[in-house]
Amino acid sequence: MARTTTSASLLWIWLTMLLALCLQVMPLADGWQIWRPDWLGLMLIYWCMKAPERVGVFHGFVLGILLDLIEGVPLGQNALLLSLLAFLCALVYPRFRAYSLLQQAVLILVLLGTVQLIEQWLRTLLGPFSIHLSFLLPSVISAVLWPWLTTLFRALRRRTAKG
């Protein structure tokens, strides 16, 4: 019975990660791309904080490789960034759980902002780039969505536990 629960949990984790991947690469009209939250980063952070024994750097690497293949960027760029994000989550995990939702959102802003800053740096090394701070907007939007996402998953977990 415990194995079935673990399998279902891993299936749920991977399904939510793949949904986030789909939301991450979903086409948007010109000008709206900048307003897209970092869905994959948010979901990776959520699961790294919720189930650190099951989700970690490996998951970030696999999802990053998939994102590299879908977006057509140099292979390993997103894999490196998402692996780094999962590693940073593992570093802050003990403190993260004790924070309020607002404090967690600020930490999400810092984590995703750091990763997006490194991504911008990689883009300057590998190809065309733009020098303005609008690349941080997805981090801000993701931080604003964090309390909503956490509350939604908590409600789903309670609902499935009852039924």
DSSP file (Angstrom, degrees, kcal/mol; ACC not computed):
  #  RESIDUE AA STRUCTURE BP1 BP2  ACC     N-H-->O    O-->H-N    N-H-->O    O-->H-N    TCO  KAPPA ALPHA  PHI   PSI    X-CA   Y-CA   Z-CA
    1    1 A M     >        0   0    0      0, 0.0     4,-1.8     0, 0.0     5,-0.2   0.000 360.0 360.0 360.0 -41.1    0.0    0.0    0.0
    2    2 A A  H  >  +     0   0    0      1,-0.2     4,-2.2     2,-0.2     5,-0.1   0.860 360.0  55.8 -64.0 -34.0    2.8    2.4    0.8
    3    3 A R  H  > S+     0   0    0      2,-0.2     4,-2.6     1,-0.2    -1,-0.2   0.886 105.3  51.5 -66.2 -38.3    4.4    1.8   -2.6
    4    4 A T  H  > S+     0   0    0      2,-0.2     4,-2.7     1,-0.2    -1,-0.2   0.904 109.7  49.8 -64.0 -42.1    1.1    2.7   -4.4
    5    5 A T  H  X S+     0   0    0     -4,-1.8     4,-2.3     2,-0.2    -2,-0.2   0.911 111.8  48.3 -62.5 -42.8    1.0    6.0   -2.4
    6    6 A T  H  X S+     0   0    0     -4,-2.2     4,-2.6     2,-0.2    -2,-0.2   0.911 112.3  48.9 -64.2 -42.7    4.6    6.7   -3.3
    7    7 A S  H  X S+     0   0    0     -4,-2.6     4,-2.7     1,-0.2    -2,-0.2   0.920 111.9  48.8 -63.0 -44.1    3.9    5.9   -7.0
    8    8 A A  H  X S+     0   0    0     -4,-2.7     4,-2.7     2,-0.2    -1,-0.2   0.898 111.6  49.9 -63.4 -39.1    0.9    8.2   -7.0
    9    9 A S  H  X S+     0   0    0     -4,-2.3     4,-2.6     2,-0.2    -2,-0.2   0.927 112.1  46.5 -65.9 -44.0    2.8   10.9   -5.4
   10   10 A L  H  X S+     0   0    0     -4,-2.6     4,-2.6     2,-0.2    -2,-0.2   0.888 112.7  50.8 -65.1 -37.9    5.6   10.7   -7.9
   11   11 A L  H  X S+     0   0    0     -4,-2.7     4,-2.6     2,-0.2    -2,-0.2   0.929 111.3  48.0 -63.0 -44.7    3.1   10.5  -10.7
   12   12 A W  H  X S+     0   0    0     -4,-2.7     4,-2.4     2,-0.2     5,-0.2   0.907 111.4  50.9 -61.9 -42.8    1.4   13.7   -9.3
   13   13 A I  H  X S+     0   0    0     -4,-2.6     4,-2.2     1,-0.2    -2,-0.2   0.950 113.4  43.9 -60.3 -50.2    4.8   15.4   -9.0
   14   14 A W  H  X S+     0   0    0     -4,-2.6     4,-2.6     1,-0.2    -2,-0.2   0.869 112.0  53.3 -66.7 -36.4    5.8   14.6  -12.6
   15   15 A L  H  X S+     0   0    0     -4,-2.6     4,-2.2     2,-0.2    -1,-0.2   0.923 111.0  45.9 -63.9 -43.1    2.3   15.6  -14.0
   16   16 A T  H  X S+     0   0    0     -4,-2.4     4,-2.2     2,-0.2    -2,-0.2   0.881 112.8  50.9 -67.4 -36.2    2.5   19.0  -12.3
   17   17 A M  H  X S+     0   0    0     -4,-2.2     4,-2.2    -5,-0.2    -2,-0.2   0.912 111.2  47.7 -65.7 -42.1    6.0   19.5  -13.5
   18   18 A L  H  X S+     0   0    0     -4,-2.6     4,-2.2     2,-0.2    -2,-0.2   0.867 110.5  52.0 -68.6 -35.1    5.0   18.6  -17.1
   19   19 A L  H  X S+     0   0    0     -4,-2.2     4,-2.4     2,-0.2    -1,-0.2   0.918 110.0  49.2 -62.9 -43.0    2.0   20.9  -16.9
   20   20 A A  H  X S+     0   0    0     -4,-2.2     4,-2.1     2,-0.2    20,-0.4   0.883 109.0  53.1 -63.1 -37.9    4.3   23.7  -15.7
   21   21 A L  H  X S+     0   0    0     -4,-2.2     4,-1.6     2,-0.2    -1,-0.2   0.910 109.1  49.2 -62.6 -42.1    6.6   22.9  -18.7
   22   22 A C  H  X S+     0   0    0     -4,-2.2     4,-0.9     1,-0.2    -2,-0.2   0.914 111.9  47.8 -63.6 -42.8    3.7   23.2  -21.0
   23   23 A L  H  < S+     0   0    0     -4,-2.4    -1,-0.2     1,-0.2    -2,-0.2   0.841 108.8  56.4 -65.4 -32.2    2.7   26.6  -19.5
   24   24 A Q  H  < S+     0   0    0     -4,-2.1    -1,-0.2     1,-0.2    -2,-0.2   0.854 116.3  33.4 -68.0 -36.0    6.3   27.7  -19.7
   25   25 A V  H  < S+     0   0    0     -4,-1.6    -1,-0.2    -3,-0.1    -2,-0.2   0.407  84.5 127.6-104.1   1.8    6.5   27.1  -23.5
   26   26 A M     <  -     0   0    0     -4,-0.9     2,-0.1    -3,-0.2    -3,-0.0  -0.372  67.9-109.5 -59.9 130.8    3.0   28.0  -24.4
   27   27 A P        -     0   0    0      0, 0.0     2,-0.3     0, 0.0    -1,-0.1  -0.380  39.4-174.5 -67.0 139.4    3.0   30.6  -27.2
   28   28 A L        -     0   0    0     -2,-0.1     5,-0.1    -3,-0.1     3,-0.1  -0.895  31.9 -90.4-127.2 159.3    2.0   34.1  -26.3
   29   29 A A    >>  -     0   0    0     -2,-0.3     3,-2.1     1,-0.1     4,-0.6  -0.261  59.1 -80.0 -64.9 155.4    1.4   37.2  -28.4
   30   30 A D  T 34 S+     0   0    0      1,-0.3    -1,-0.1     2,-0.2     0, 0.0  -0.304 120.0  24.6 -56.6 137.7    4.4   39.6  -28.9
   31   31 A G  T 34 S+     0   0    0     -3,-0.1    -1,-0.3     1,-0.0     3,-0.1   0.123 107.4  78.4  92.5 -20.9    4.8   41.8  -25.9
   32   32 A W  T X4  +     0   0    0     -3,-2.1     3,-1.3     1,-0.2     4,-0.3   0.622  69.6  82.7 -93.3 -15.0    3.2   39.4  -23.5
   33   33 A Q  G >< S+     0   0    0     -4,-0.6     3,-1.5     1,-0.3    -1,-0.2   0.863  85.6  58.5 -56.2 -38.1    6.2   37.1  -23.2
   34   34 A I  G 3  S+     0   0    0      1,-0.3    -1,-0.3    -3,-0.1    -2,-0.1   0.745 101.6  55.7 -66.8 -22.8    7.7   39.3  -20.6
   35   35 A W  G <  S+     0   0    0     -3,-1.3    -1,-0.3    -4,-0.1    -2,-0.2   0.436  79.6 113.5 -90.8   0.1    4.6   39.0  -18.3
   36   36 A R    <   -     0   0    0     -3,-1.5   106,-0.1    -4,-0.3   105,-0.1  -0.575  66.7-129.2 -74.9 127.1    4.8   35.2  -18.2
   37   37 A P        -     0   0    0      0, 0.0     2,-1.8     0, 0.0     3,-0.2  -0.318  28.7-102.4 -67.1 160.2    5.6   33.8  -14.7
   38   38 A D     >  +     0   0    0    100,-0.8     4,-2.7     1,-0.2     5,-0.2  -0.606  50.1 173.1 -83.3  79.8    8.4   31.3  -14.4
   39   39 A W  H  > S+     0   0    0     -2,-1.8     4,-2.6     1,-0.2     5,-0.2   0.890  74.1  48.3 -59.6 -43.8    6.0   28.4  -14.1
   40   40 A L  H  > S+     0   0    0    -20,-0.4     4,-2.4    -3,-0.2    -1,-0.2   0.905 112.7  48.1 -67.1 -41.1    8.6   25.7  -14.2
   41   41 A G  H  > S+     0   0    0      2,-0.2     4,-2.5     1,-0.2    -2,-0.2   0.915 112.1  50.0 -62.9 -43.7   10.8   27.5  -11.6
   42   42 A L  H  X S+     0   0    0     -4,-2.7     4,-2.7     2,-0.2    -2,-0.2   0.928 113.0  45.4 -60.3 -46.5    7.8   27.9   -9.4
   43   43 A M  H  X S+     0   0    0     -4,-2.6     4,-2.4     2,-0.2     5,-0.2   0.891 112.4  51.0 -67.8 -38.5    6.8   24.3   -9.6
   44   44 A L  H  X S+     0   0    0     -4,-2.4     4,-2.3    -5,-0.2    -1,-0.2   0.919 112.2  46.9 -63.9 -42.8   10.4   23.1   -9.1
   45   45 A I  H  X S+     0   0    0     -4,-2.5     4,-2.1     2,-0.2     5,-0.2   0.931 110.7  53.2 -63.1 -44.6   10.7   25.3   -6.0
   46   46 A Y  H  X S+     0   0    0     -4,-2.7     4,-2.3     1,-0.2     5,-0.2   0.942 114.3  40.0 -56.6 -49.9    7.3   24.1   -4.7
   47   47 A W  H  X S+     0   0    0     -4,-2.4     4,-2.7     1,-0.2     8,-0.3   0.828 111.8  56.0 -74.1 -30.3    8.2   20.4   -4.9
   48   48 A C  H  < S+     0   0    0     -4,-2.3    -1,-0.2    -5,-0.2    -2,-0.2   0.851 116.2  38.7 -66.0 -32.4   11.8   20.9   -3.7
   49   49 A M  H  < S+     0   0    0     -4,-2.1    -2,-0.2    -5,-0.2    -1,-0.2   0.802 121.7  42.7 -85.9 -30.7   10.4   22.5   -0.6
   50   50 A K  H  < S+     0   0    0     -4,-2.3    -3,-0.2    -5,-0.2    -2,-0.2   0.872 133.7  14.3 -83.6 -39.2    7.4   20.1   -0.2
   51   51 A A    >X  +     0   0    0     -4,-2.7     4,-2.4    -5,-0.2     3,-1.7  -0.538  67.1 162.2-136.4  68.4    9.2   16.8   -1.0
   52   52 A P  T 34 S+     0   0    0      0, 0.0    -1,-0.1     0, 0.0    -4,-0.1   0.730  76.6  59.7 -65.5 -20.2   12.9   17.4   -0.8
   53   53 A E  T 34 S+     0   0    0      1,-0.1     3,-0.1    -3,-0.1    -5,-0.1   0.678 116.7  32.2 -79.1 -15.7   13.6   13.7   -0.5
   54   54 A R  T <4 S+     0   0    0     -3,-1.7     2,-0.4    -7,-0.2    -1,-0.1   0.713 118.2  48.5-108.8 -29.8   11.9   13.1   -3.8
   55   55 A V     <  +     0   0    0     -4,-2.4    -1,-0.2    -8,-0.3     2,-0.2  -0.951  69.6 116.8-121.7 131.3   12.6   16.2   -5.9
   56   56 A G  S  > S-     0   0    0     -2,-0.4     4,-1.8    -3,-0.1     3,-0.3  -0.693  73.4 -32.4-159.6-148.1   16.0   17.8   -6.3
   57   57 A V  H  > S+     0   0    0      1,-0.2     4,-2.5    -2,-0.2     5,-0.2   0.851 124.9  59.1 -60.6 -39.0   18.8   18.7   -8.7
   58   58 A F  H  > S+     0   0    0      1,-0.2     4,-2.7     2,-0.2    -1,-0.2   0.918 105.8  48.6 -57.9 -44.6   18.2   15.7  -11.0
   59   59 A H  H  > S+     0   0    0     -3,-0.3     4,-2.6     1,-0.2     5,-0.3   0.908 110.8  50.9 -63.4 -41.8   14.6   16.8  -11.6
   60   60 A G  H  X S+     0   0    0     -4,-1.8     4,-2.1     1,-0.2    23,-0.3   0.899 111.1  49.0 -60.5 -40.3   15.8   20.3  -12.4
   61   61 A F  H  X S+     0   0    0     -4,-2.5     4,-2.4    21,-0.2    -2,-0.2   0.941 112.5  46.3 -65.5 -47.8   18.4   18.9  -14.8
   62   62 A V  H  X S+     0   0    0     -4,-2.7     4,-2.2     1,-0.2    -2,-0.2   0.931 115.3  45.9 -62.1 -46.5   15.8   16.7  -16.6
   63   63 A L  H  X S+     0   0    0     -4,-2.6     4,-2.4     1,-0.2    -1,-0.2   0.874 111.8  53.0 -64.3 -36.3   13.3   19.4  -16.9
   64   64 A G  H  X S+     0   0    0     -4,-2.1     4,-2.6    -5,-0.3    15,-0.5   0.898 107.6  50.0 -65.8 -40.8   16.0   21.8  -18.1
   65   65 A I  H  X S+     0   0    0     -4,-2.4     4,-2.4     2,-0.2    -2,-0.2   0.920 111.3  49.6 -62.7 -43.4   17.1   19.5  -20.8
   66   66 A L  H  X S+     0   0    0     -4,-2.2     4,-2.3     1,-0.2    -2,-0.2   0.920 111.9  48.1 -60.3 -43.4   13.5   19.2  -22.0
   67   67 A L  H  X S+     0   0    0     -4,-2.4     4,-2.8     2,-0.2     6,-0.3   0.882 109.7  53.1 -65.4 -38.4   13.1   22.9  -21.9
   68   68 A D  H  X>S+     0   0    0     -4,-2.6     4,-1.9     1,-0.2     5,-1.0   0.928 111.0  46.8 -59.9 -45.3   16.3   23.3  -23.9
   69   69 A L  H  <5S+     0   0    0     -4,-2.4    -2,-0.2     2,-0.2    -1,-0.2   0.885 115.2  45.3 -65.8 -39.5   15.1   20.9  -26.5
   70   70 A I  H  <5S+     0   0    0     -4,-2.3    -2,-0.2     1,-0.2    -1,-0.2   0.924 119.0  40.3 -71.1 -44.1   11.7   22.6  -26.8
   71   71 A E  H  <5S-     0   0    0     -4,-2.8    -2,-0.2    -5,-0.2    -1,-0.2   0.696 101.6-129.9 -80.6 -19.0   13.0   26.2  -26.9
   72   72 A G  T  <5 +     0   0    0     -4,-1.9    -3,-0.2    -5,-0.3    -4,-0.1   0.784  56.3 143.8  75.3  26.6   16.0   25.4  -29.2
   73   73 A V      < -     0   0    0     -5,-1.0    -1,-0.2    -6,-0.3     3,-0.1  -0.485  67.1 -62.5 -89.0 167.2   18.5   27.1  -26.9
   74   74 A P    >   -     0   0    0      0, 0.0     3,-2.2     0, 0.0     4,-0.4  -0.258  68.8 -99.4 -52.2 131.6   22.1   25.8  -26.5
   75   75 A L  T 3  S+     0   0    0      1,-0.3   -10,-0.1     2,-0.1   -11,-0.0  -0.322 107.1  22.8 -60.2 123.3   21.8   22.3  -24.9
   76   76 A G  T 3> S+     0   0    0    -12,-0.2     4,-2.5    -2,-0.1    -1,-0.3   0.194  89.1 106.0 107.9 -14.2   22.4   22.5  -21.2
   77   77 A Q  H <> S+     0   0    0     -3,-2.2     4,-1.9     2,-0.2    -2,-0.1   0.978  91.4  31.6 -63.2 -56.6   21.6   26.2  -20.6
   78   78 A N  H  > S+     0   0    0     -4,-0.4     4,-3.0   -14,-0.3     5,-0.3   0.826 116.6  59.7 -70.7 -30.1   18.2   25.7  -18.9
   79   79 A A  H  > S+     0   0    0    -15,-0.5     4,-2.0     2,-0.2    -1,-0.2   0.923 107.8  45.6 -62.0 -43.2   19.4   22.4  -17.4
   80   80 A L  H  X S+     0   0    0     -4,-2.5     4,-2.3     2,-0.2    -2,-0.2   0.924 114.6  48.0 -63.1 -45.4   22.2   24.3  -15.6
   81   81 A L  H  X S+     0   0    0     -4,-1.9     4,-2.2     1,-0.2    -2,-0.2   0.918 114.5  43.5 -66.2 -44.9   19.8   27.0  -14.5
   82   82 A L  H  X S+     0   0    0     -4,-3.0     4,-2.3   -22,-0.2   -21,-0.2   0.844 113.0  52.6 -72.4 -32.0   17.1   24.7  -13.1
   83   83 A S  H  X S+     0   0    0     -4,-2.0     4,-2.3   -23,-0.3    -2,-0.2   0.918 110.3  48.8 -64.8 -42.4   19.7   22.5  -11.5
   84   84 A L  H  X S+     0   0    0     -4,-2.3     4,-2.7     2,-0.2    -2,-0.2   0.906 109.8  52.0 -62.2 -42.1   21.1   25.5   -9.8
   85   85 A L  H  X S+     0   0    0     -4,-2.2     4,-2.1     1,-0.2    -2,-0.2   0.923 110.2  47.9 -60.8 -44.8   17.6   26.6   -8.7
   86   86 A A  H  X S+     0   0    0     -4,-2.3     4,-1.9     2,-0.2    -1,-0.2   0.886 111.8  50.7 -64.1 -38.3   17.0   23.1   -7.2
   87   87 A F  H  X S+     0   0    0     -4,-2.3     4,-1.6     2,-0.2    -2,-0.2   0.917 109.7  49.4 -64.8 -43.4   20.4   23.3   -5.4
   88   88 A L  H  X S+     0   0    0     -4,-2.7     4,-1.9     1,-0.2    -2,-0.2   0.869 108.7  54.2 -63.3 -35.8   19.6   26.7   -4.0
   89   89 A C  H  X S+     0   0    0     -4,-2.1     4,-1.2     1,-0.2    -1,-0.2   0.903 105.8  52.1 -63.1 -41.0   16.3   25.4   -2.8
   90   90 A A  H  < S+     0   0    0     -4,-1.9    -1,-0.2     1,-0.2    -2,-0.2   0.845 108.5  52.3 -64.5 -32.2   18.1   22.6   -1.0
   91   91 A L  H  < S+     0   0    0     -4,-1.6    -1,-0.2     1,-0.2    -2,-0.2   0.888 117.8  34.7 -69.7 -39.0   20.3   25.2    0.7
   92   92 A V  H >X S+     0   0    0     -4,-1.9     4,-2.5     1,-0.2     3,-0.7   0.469  88.7 103.1 -96.3  -1.4   17.4   27.3    2.0
   93   93 A Y  H 3X S+     0   0    0     -4,-1.2     4,-1.5     1,-0.2    -1,-0.2   0.873  75.1  54.9 -51.1 -48.2   15.0   24.5    2.7
   94   94 A P  H 34 S+     0   0    0      0, 0.0     4,-0.3     0, 0.0    -1,-0.2   0.877 117.9  35.3 -59.3 -36.3   15.4   24.3    6.5
   95   95 A R  H X> S+     0   0    0     -3,-0.7     3,-1.1    -4,-0.2     4,-0.6   0.824 107.3  67.9 -83.0 -32.3   14.6   28.0    6.9
   96   96 A F  H >< S+     0   0    0     -4,-2.5     3,-1.2     1,-0.3    -1,-0.1   0.873  94.3  55.8 -57.6 -42.5   12.0   28.2    4.1
   97   97 A R  T 3< S+     0   0    0     -4,-1.5    -1,-0.3     1,-0.3    -2,-0.1   0.756 104.9  53.5 -65.3 -24.3    9.4   26.0    5.9
   98   98 A A  T <4 S+     0   0    0     -3,-1.1    -1,-0.3    -4,-0.3    -2,-0.2   0.608  91.5  96.7 -86.3 -11.5    9.4   28.3    9.0
   99   99 A Y  S << S-     0   0    0     -3,-1.2     2,-0.1    -4,-0.6    -3,-0.0  -0.388  77.3-114.2 -78.7 154.6    8.7   31.5    6.9
  100  100 A S     >  -     0   0    0     -2,-0.1     4,-2.7     1,-0.1     5,-0.2  -0.302  38.3 -98.9 -73.8 169.7    5.2   33.0    6.4
  101  101 A L  H  > S+     0   0    0      1,-0.2     4,-2.2     2,-0.2     5,-0.1   0.870 125.3  51.4 -61.3 -36.6    3.8   33.0    2.9
  102  102 A L  H  > S+     0   0    0      2,-0.2     4,-1.9     1,-0.2    -1,-0.2   0.924 111.5  46.3 -66.7 -43.7    4.9   36.6    2.4
  103  103 A Q  H  > S+     0   0    0      1,-0.2     4,-2.1     2,-0.2    -2,-0.2   0.881 111.7  52.4 -65.0 -37.6    8.4   35.9    3.5
  104  104 A Q  H  X S+     0   0    0     -4,-2.7     4,-2.6     2,-0.2    -2,-0.2   0.909 106.7  53.3 -62.9 -41.2    8.4   32.8    1.3
  105  105 A A  H  X S+     0   0    0     -4,-2.2     4,-2.2     1,-0.2    -2,-0.2   0.892 108.2  50.0 -62.0 -39.4    7.3   35.0   -1.7
  106  106 A V  H  X S+     0   0    0     -4,-1.9     4,-2.0     2,-0.2    -1,-0.2   0.909 111.2  48.7 -65.0 -40.8   10.2   37.4   -1.1
  107  107 A L  H  X S+     0   0    0     -4,-2.1     4,-2.9     2,-0.2    -2,-0.2   0.872 108.6  53.8 -66.5 -36.2   12.6   34.4   -1.0
  108  108 A I  H  X S+     0   0    0     -4,-2.6     4,-2.9     2,-0.2     5,-0.4   0.913 107.1  52.4 -61.1 -43.0   11.0   33.1   -4.2
  109  109 A L  H  X S+     0   0    0     -4,-2.2     4,-2.2     1,-0.2    -2,-0.2   0.918 112.0  45.3 -58.4 -44.4   11.7   36.5   -5.8
  110  110 A V  H  X S+     0   0    0     -4,-2.0     4,-2.3     2,-0.2    -2,-0.2   0.929 115.1  46.7 -66.6 -46.1   15.4   36.3   -4.7
  111  111 A L  H  X S+     0   0    0     -4,-2.9     4,-2.1     2,-0.2    -2,-0.2   0.959 118.8  39.1 -62.1 -52.6   15.8   32.7   -5.9
  112  112 A L  H  X S+     0   0    0     -4,-2.9     4,-2.6     1,-0.2     5,-0.2   0.872 115.0  54.0 -68.5 -35.9   14.2   33.2   -9.3
  113  113 A G  H  X S+     0   0    0     -4,-2.2     4,-2.1    -5,-0.4    -1,-0.2   0.902 108.6  49.5 -63.2 -40.3   15.8   36.6   -9.7
  114  114 A T  H  X S+     0   0    0     -4,-2.3     4,-2.1     2,-0.2    -2,-0.2   0.928 112.6  46.9 -62.8 -45.6   19.2   35.2   -9.1
  115  115 A V  H  X S+     0   0    0     -4,-2.1     4,-2.3     1,-0.2    -2,-0.2   0.896 113.1  48.7 -65.3 -40.0   18.6   32.4  -11.6
  116  116 A Q  H  X S+     0   0    0     -4,-2.6     4,-2.2     2,-0.2    -1,-0.2   0.826 108.5  54.1 -71.5 -29.8   17.3   34.8  -14.2
  117  117 A L  H  X S+     0   0    0     -4,-2.1     4,-2.0     2,-0.2    -1,-0.2   0.908 110.2  46.7 -66.0 -41.8   20.3   37.1  -13.6
  118  118 A I  H  X S+     0   0    0     -4,-2.1     4,-2.5     2,-0.2    -2,-0.2   0.884 110.5  53.5 -66.2 -38.3   22.6   34.2  -14.3
  119  119 A E  H  X S+     0   0    0     -4,-2.3     4,-2.2     2,-0.2    -2,-0.2   0.913 108.3  49.6 -61.2 -42.5   20.5   33.3  -17.4
  120  120 A Q  H  X S+     0   0    0     -4,-2.2     4,-1.7     1,-0.2    -2,-0.2   0.894 109.9  51.2 -63.4 -39.6   20.9   36.9  -18.6
  121  121 A W  H  X S+     0   0    0     -4,-2.0     4,-1.3     1,-0.2    -2,-0.2   0.913 109.0  50.5 -63.3 -42.9   24.6   36.6  -18.1
  122  122 A L  H  X S+     0   0    0     -4,-2.5     4,-2.2     1,-0.2    -2,-0.2   0.883 107.2  54.8 -62.2 -38.0   24.7   33.4  -20.1
  123  123 A R  H  X S+     0   0    0     -4,-2.2     4,-2.1     1,-0.2    -1,-0.2   0.861 103.7  54.7 -64.9 -34.5   22.8   35.0  -22.9
  124  124 A T  H  < S+     0   0    0     -4,-1.7    -1,-0.2     1,-0.2    -2,-0.2   0.854 113.1  43.6 -66.4 -31.5   25.4   37.8  -23.1
  125  125 A L  H  < S+     0   0    0     -4,-1.3    -2,-0.2    -3,-0.1    -1,-0.2   0.844 122.4  36.1 -77.7 -34.7   28.0   35.1  -23.5
  126  126 A L  H  < S-     0   0    0     -4,-2.2    -2,-0.2    -5,-0.1    -3,-0.2   0.578 122.2 -51.2-101.7 -11.7   26.1   32.9  -26.0
  127  127 A G  S  < S+     0   0    0     -4,-2.1    -1,-0.1    -5,-0.2     2,-0.0  -0.941  88.7   3.2 173.0-152.0   24.3   35.4  -28.2
  128  128 A P        +     0   0    0      0, 0.0     2,-0.3     0, 0.0    -2,-0.1  -0.286  58.2 166.6 -67.9 147.8   21.9   38.4  -28.4
  129  129 A F        -     0   0    0     -5,-0.1     2,-0.4    -4,-0.0    -9,-0.0  -0.954  28.4-131.8-151.7 167.3   20.8   40.1  -25.3
  130  130 A S        -     0   0    0     -2,-0.3     2,-0.9     2,-0.1     5,-0.1  -0.976  14.8-138.2-126.8 143.5   19.1   43.2  -24.0
  131  131 A I        +     0   0    0     -2,-0.4     2,-0.3     3,-0.0    -2,-0.0  -0.735  62.2  97.3-106.4  85.7   20.3   45.4  -21.2
  132  132 A H  S >  S-     0   0    0     -2,-0.9     3,-0.9     0, 0.0    -2,-0.1  -0.955  76.3-113.3-157.8 160.8   17.3   46.4  -19.1
  133  133 A L  G >  S+     0   0    0     -2,-0.3     3,-1.9     1,-0.2     4,-0.2   0.353  87.5 100.9 -82.7   7.7   15.7   45.0  -16.0
  134  134 A S  G >   +     0   0    0      1,-0.3     3,-1.6     2,-0.2    -1,-0.2   0.710  66.6  75.3 -66.2 -17.0   12.5   43.8  -17.6
  135  135 A F  G <  S+     0   0    0     -3,-0.9    -1,-0.3     1,-0.3     4,-0.3   0.672  88.9  60.8 -67.8 -13.1   14.0   40.3  -17.5
  136  136 A L  G X> S+     0   0    0     -3,-1.9     4,-1.8     1,-0.2     3,-0.5   0.551  78.2  89.6 -87.6  -8.3   13.2   40.3  -13.7
  137  137 A L  H <> S+     0   0    0     -3,-1.6     4,-2.7     1,-0.2     5,-0.3   0.893  81.8  55.8 -58.1 -42.1    9.5   40.8  -14.3
  138  138 A P  H 3> S+     0   0    0      0, 0.0     4,-2.4     0, 0.0  -100,-0.8   0.869 106.5  52.5 -59.0 -32.9    8.8   37.0  -14.4
  139  139 A S  H <> S+     0   0    0     -3,-0.5     4,-2.3    -4,-0.3    -2,-0.2   0.920 110.4  46.6 -65.9 -42.9   10.4   36.7  -11.0
  140  140 A V  H  X S+     0   0    0     -4,-1.8     4,-2.0     2,-0.2    -1,-0.2   0.931 114.4  46.7 -65.0 -45.8    8.2   39.4   -9.5
  141  141 A I  H  X S+     0   0    0     -4,-2.7     4,-1.9     1,-0.2    -2,-0.2   0.898 112.0  51.2 -64.6 -40.1    5.1   37.9  -11.0
  142  142 A S  H  X S+     0   0    0     -4,-2.4     4,-1.2    -5,-0.3    -1,-0.2   0.898 108.7  51.3 -63.5 -40.2    6.1   34.4   -9.8
  143  143 A A  H  < S+     0   0    0     -4,-2.3    -1,-0.2     1,-0.2    -2,-0.2   0.878 109.3  50.4 -64.6 -37.2    6.6   35.8   -6.3
  144  144 A V  H  < S+     0   0    0     -4,-2.0     4,-0.5     1,-0.2    -1,-0.2   0.863 112.3  47.8 -67.5 -34.9    3.2   37.3   -6.4
  145  145 A L  H  X S+     0   0    0     -4,-1.9     4,-2.7     1,-0.2     5,-0.2   0.665  89.8  87.0 -78.7 -16.7    1.7   34.0   -7.5
  146  146 A W  H  X S+     0   0    0     -4,-1.2     4,-2.7     1,-0.2     5,-0.3   0.904  87.4  47.1 -55.0 -50.1    3.5   32.0   -4.8
  147  147 A P  H  > S+     0   0    0      0, 0.0     4,-2.3     0, 0.0    -1,-0.2   0.903 114.6  48.7 -60.5 -38.1    0.9   32.3   -2.0
  148  148 A W  H  > S+     0   0    0     -4,-0.5     4,-2.5     2,-0.2    -2,-0.2   0.935 112.7  47.0 -64.6 -46.7   -1.9   31.5   -4.4
  149  149 A L  H  X S+     0   0    0     -4,-2.7     4,-2.5     2,-0.2     5,-0.2   0.920 113.3  48.3 -62.1 -45.4   -0.1   28.4   -5.8
  150  150 A T  H  X S+     0   0    0     -4,-2.7     4,-2.1    -5,-0.2    -1,-0.2   0.915 113.0  47.8 -62.1 -44.0    0.8   27.2   -2.3
  151  151 A T  H  X S+     0   0    0     -4,-2.3     4,-2.3    -5,-0.3    -1,-0.2   0.896 111.0  52.0 -64.6 -40.9   -2.8   27.6   -1.1
  152  152 A L  H  X S+     0   0    0     -4,-2.5     4,-2.3     1,-0.2    -2,-0.2   0.935 112.1  44.4 -61.7 -47.6   -4.2   25.9   -4.1
  153  153 A F  H  X S+     0   0    0     -4,-2.5     4,-2.3     2,-0.2    -1,-0.2   0.850 111.6  53.6 -68.5 -33.1   -1.9   22.8   -3.7
  154  154 A R  H  X S+     0   0    0     -4,-2.1     4,-2.3    -5,-0.2    -1,-0.2   0.919 110.2  47.4 -64.9 -42.8   -2.6   22.7    0.1
  155  155 A A  H  X S+     0   0    0     -4,-2.3     4,-2.3     2,-0.2    -2,-0.2   0.897 111.9  50.2 -65.5 -40.0   -6.4   22.7   -0.6
  156  156 A L  H  X S+     0   0    0     -4,-2.3     4,-2.3     2,-0.2    -2,-0.2   0.900 110.2  50.3 -63.6 -40.4   -6.0   20.0   -3.3
  157  157 A R  H  X S+     0   0    0     -4,-2.3     4,-1.8     2,-0.2    -2,-0.2   0.914 111.7  47.3 -64.7 -42.7   -4.0   17.9   -0.8
  158  158 A R  H  X S+     0   0    0     -4,-2.3     4,-1.8     1,-0.2    -1,-0.2   0.901 111.6  51.4 -64.4 -40.0   -6.6   18.2    1.9
  159  159 A R  H  X S+     0   0    0     -4,-2.3     4,-1.8     1,-0.2    -2,-0.2   0.902 112.1  45.1 -65.6 -41.2   -9.4   17.4   -0.5
  160  160 A T  H  < S+     0   0    0     -4,-2.3    -1,-0.2     1,-0.2    -2,-0.2   0.808 109.9  56.1 -73.4 -27.7   -7.6   14.2   -1.7
  161  161 A A  H  < S+     0   0    0     -4,-1.8    -1,-0.2    -5,-0.2    -2,-0.2   0.856 110.3  45.0 -70.2 -34.1   -6.8   13.2    1.8
  162  162 A K  H  <        0   0    0     -4,-1.8    -2,-0.2     1,-0.2    -1,-0.2   0.885 360.0 360.0 -74.3 -39.3  -10.5   13.4    2.8
  163  163 A G     <        0   0    0     -4,-1.8    -1,-0.2    -5,-0.2    -2,-0.2   0.455 360.0 360.0 -94.4 360.0  -11.8   11.5   -0.2
